Amino acid sequence: MTTTAPATVDALIRHIEEASLLSSSNAILDWDQETMMPQGGIEWRARQQALLARIVHERASSIERGDLIEAVERDREAMADAQTAALVREARRDYGKATKLPSSLVEEMTRISSMAKHEWALARAASDFARFSPWLEKLVGLLRAQADCYGFAKDGERWDALADLYEPGCTARSVAAVFDPLRPRLQGLVADLMAAKTKPSGEFNDYLVPIAQQEELSRFVAERIGFDFNRGRLDRSTHPFCSGSHCNDVRLTTRYNERCVNDALGSTMHEAGHGIYEQGLPFARVGTPLGESVSLGIHESQSRMWENQVGRSRPFWSWLRGELPRAIGADSARFSLDQLYAAANVVEPGFIRVESDEATYNLHIMVRFEIERAVIGGSLEVAGIPSVWNKLYKDYLGLVVPDDRRGCLQDIHWSMGAMGYFPTYTLGNLYASQFFEAACAEMPGLLDGVARGEFTPLKAWLNSNIHAHGRRFTPSELVQRVTGKPLSPEPLMRHLEGKLRPLYGL
Amino acid sequence: MTTTAPATVDALIRHIEEASLLSSSNAILDWDQETMMPQGGIEWRARQQALLARIVHERASSIERGDLIEAVERDREAMADAQTAALVREARRDYGKATKLPSSLVEEMTRISSMAKHEWALARAASDFARFSPWLEKLVGLLRAQADCYGFAKDGERWDALADLYEPGCTARSVAAVFDPLRPRLQGLVADLMAAKTKPSGEFNDYLVPIAQQEELSRFVAERIGFDFNRGRLDRSTHPFCSGSHCNDVRLTTRYNERCVNDALGSTMHEAGHGIYEQGLPFARVGTPLGESVSLGIHESQSRMWENQVGRSRPFWSWLRGELPRAIGADSARFSLDQLYAAANVVEPGFIRVESDEATYNLHIMVRFEIERAVIGGSLEVAGIPSVWNKLYKDYLGLVVPDDRRGCLQDIHWSMGAMGYFPTYTLGNLYASQFFEAACAEMPGLLDGVARGEFTPLKAWLNSNIHAHGRRFTPSELVQRVTGKPLSPEPLMRHLEGKLRPLYGL
């Protein structure tokens, strides 16, 4: 990794880079399919992507790859370099993931999840969990088999092996250790807000803004907070996402709702946060683990920070209010700063996770975590999911779930065979709060700058403290290193309490 | 190729299909680079494309591929099927092209042409051929070496080996046999038109139409003539092209000039003609030679026919005139059919090939053909190109070339190492005229239908007579089969004389 890197290190890097060239090509095909491809292209596209994925997997799990990793691991001189050691640690991790599953299991998972996704969509439309249940049972069986192939610590549980795919080092116990104390505090906060006599006005959320103006505004804000349009794009899609090929070619999408400009603004800042992370990864390391993001949780912290800590803050709206008349029409000047700030922070328990506010969001995640953990652990049958789901929604959010469509069938994740994924959303919120507190402590004028539309200091801080490292540090190492502490629920609670109680007159 | 195809035929098809999946993925990356990719993505994209191209070439030139072809060739039963025999003939042809060049020569060509393209752009900007000359000399040396690797008939010449890459079976002698009698007739026609007292009005070519309206109109016309937007797209680029992945995913681009709607209309119909060919290739054969286009000349015949035989015809304008007020504003109704038809058919000799009209276009091509043939054959030094170029422009078009920028430096082709390519443009015009005459003879009401906006009969005729066959027939076989005659200059001359003389009052 240094200029005098030994030949084996170079050879390993080249080997990893080649697979990355192909997987990042596949990522462009993915993006193209979601945004550009005419519908007729679907059949051939599926074959293009399957072949590319197969070639990538063959290379990533090849004996040659294993030999190269081993050769560098044995090379004491090379391993004395911290960057090389991190590279090899992550290469070993990836090689393990790529080689531990028998290909028969991979194929069965691909086959079943492809059908299950389809069945899930039908079951959701019919609001009938029983229809999806046999498919989810098959998936759970395969996921348990996967977890056994990957392995997990003796004092851990099967769920850990799945979560580790998305958040290295994440265990059910470590998640529970954060979630358990967080839950009653969130419930208490939400209960207080709901009982408050003062309610923030959501009037701006009903303000009609033509899509073309919203698109202009979204671009303007994304660029202003630091997304580089010379190295990225912003398009439309039904479900907003951040994708692309590498740090110099990052593709965001967002969606527009004529009746709520905050929808587009929130999703654009969220995806731009992901995009700013991707663009901040070092181009010199592109294609290797040191040029990749740490984990889904850390990625989510970047999107949530721009969406919530920045985008729902009073200073942000103080700045944006001055820009609105030019961007979405002079009439928008009639909204006061109080009204704009309030509209971005209305709390209201609801059935649907993706429509929920900052305070209730994590309660949705906790329901899913508990169910996943029990199903993978074996203490809950798949058929029992709806009743547990509905009970937890009653307990955590005080809601009576009316049907499976608005209940346990609402998310696509499980139908894709993704269990162990949901907690990364809440981990993202927790990391975001903890990182943002650290940034504010290091840069006392940060929020004053936001009120003047100055976002570069925060972006630069994230670039150097988080993005530049790629996967050099594990998620928990990174949190410790950046904030001086292990992950804690306190910063998130301080963020929510400090913002929402005053807004509700408490 | 039948349902009882022997295992070897299936294995060969699968082998070819796999490489096609990768090369068509690369084609999407190409399209993306031209239309969507942020500029920062260029460096990594070049590496993605180079790797994919290398993998495709490795597979296309592999011993396994050769063995599979040979096995089918030896299988008499399989070869008794005409489709299989055609598939194997074309597979053998492709395998020969892929294996005959030593990789050192391929790499040297890639390296030199990449630099030469850059040097050409600089030389053109400076209008200084001497600056480009040493690069072109290198390229010519490599092209001659390439031609020797590919080989050519004993009674043929080196140029033939290069032309065969673009137009199978094309030789300098066969081109000259058509070009030689065509040239004086074109020159005579142009001279007569230039001397005519009546001049068609180009007024509509100066009519301002906002780009957004031109875009609507272009889409409308492309769809109406038969381009299927469920299996394709239309975007913008500096240089219009037709690209994409396969018959169900065809990507067109066009360009817009506010001051000349005929620019966009012509280039859209041209590219849509290419696109209709691509969409007409059989999906059941996708990824194999029987799902691919015959040659560049045949491809160009499809674009030129829609652009010229249809798009510059009086019946077409008779139909489109009724659509213009809705599409580009009520004021456009002030143009008479005579004016619209005339504006699409103004003839004027000029220096620049890509801006030239139907009558003079082929004279530009003839200049290039003669120079290429002489340079590759060895009778002309590269340094002598400008003086020969300028002499031929004087002789053929009556023009005194003012500088190299508007002379022999105007085209990018040679700098990319593409010699033997230019004649396919004129072959396309010749094929187009001959095919269109055959279509009109078989369907006597064809042009009356065009005047009513009915384009399906022509499209269906092209689909079944040309597109559906893929590469089953060679270009000359196809012309003979579809028109009952070998390629001849007569239909083109009848088309031009029959249209242009009356327009010029002759």
Interface residues (C-beta under 8 A of the other chain):
Chain A: E18 L21 L22 S24 S25 N26 I28 L29 D32 M36 M37 P38 Q39 G40 G41 E43 W44 R45 R47 Q48 L51 L52 I55 D228 F229 N230 R231 G232 R233 S245 H246 N248 D249 V250 V286 G287
Chain B: E18 L21 L22 S24 S25 N26 I28 L29 D32 M36 M37 P38 Q39 G40 G41 E43 W44 R45 R47 Q48 L51 L52 I55 D228 F229 N230 R231 G232 R233 S245 H246 N248 D249 V250 V286 G287
